[in-house]
């Protein structure tokens, strides 16, 4: 009985300590005068996230509730505090002016046991800085020109595929088709391999690429925990990339490098530059070249992130053009005028269609592929004009989707209007009102490539086909619960009609 009483006493003390810890943790934002919703045990602010509430609408709800009341509001991931930024000037300060104090994204990676996880998005500190500097030249305008013919050739295959497919049905699920187009493009540019997923949907590139996005090793909550407990996770040698995905992309990278070096093959693509960096003899030192593992990680990032973001951007653009026929007609006229002016489909012609860029920018406003940006404070940071201090180690989140749908920044935010992005309109808006590619030194390094791929895809499609809604078209739009890239739930059907020329 005495033993039982002792155990009961220990249990009561333990429960009391846990209760005290949680209660103390949940007073973090209130003690600092930061507005927030009352947290619940044990989820904090995250109850229902990913189940009854999508991550997109979760951050949007907080933003709309607290904007104008403070420069930031507070969230809790379980007991861990997170700052959601609400003020555009503060966002500019953190992303650009005071970048050094918020230089890391605080994503978990384990490049020792899980080499593909050591890519540019996740790397931090000196590792990130050195790799970023080396890769920047890969995405210069001159490199884009070299890759242009490769992408247009894949565009021609897309046209042929659609011409054959619409003979059987004029209503097609476009999400899958466009994903295969961008996968073929990036597979060629990143690895020099003709994936041809438009013909062979069962090939390994398509299967592994989709698996990496749609069936990650860990669910959303585990991924958040790994981000917050990185040292412990690395000590436990926890991986984030599936073993079969790692084996495939490591194998492809090694075989591609060996083949090119043995046969002295140069293709003016992404892999070429990485091989040149490898031959600077890095020996694992990020200040010199790149190891094979590091090359594989950057190629994996380029492949997986690039195909999904560009394909969904094209998809949402076609969706809005189908619903807004007058915009589709105007854009098609602008493309046709540019073709007449330049005589053929060239890099210069592609860059000479302002209304196309406006259409893509408006698409990215309504449907940013990544709905939030994340940074972590490297030091204590006092929010200008307030007494609030963002403490070292606290993550800050920029709600991109919510900002770009703010009616005070973009009147009638649900309306699709490329005219929002005329030079005059852009000049009159706050520079942080549109963050589809991020901002500051950690913005999207491949934005030129992403824009080129999207431009080529839309030009190819709109010169050959007309798009309109059908009975299966998702109206209104419903998003997938996937936390990685914004995409429609259960695909997206459109009616497609070939354009006949006399």
PyMOL commands that set and color helices and strands:
alter all, ss='L'
color gray80, all
select helices_A, chain A and resi 2-25+30-32+55-66+88-97+99-102+115-117+125-139+141-165+174-191+204-214+220-228+230-235+243-263+270-278+292-323+325-342+347-350+354-366+400-404+418-421+423-427+447-464
alter helices_A, ss='H'
color red, helices_A
select strands_A, chain A and resi 72-77+80-85+171-173+373-376+381-382+389-390+395-398+465-468+493-498
alter strands_A, ss='S'
color yellow, strands_A
deselect
rebuild
show_as cartoon
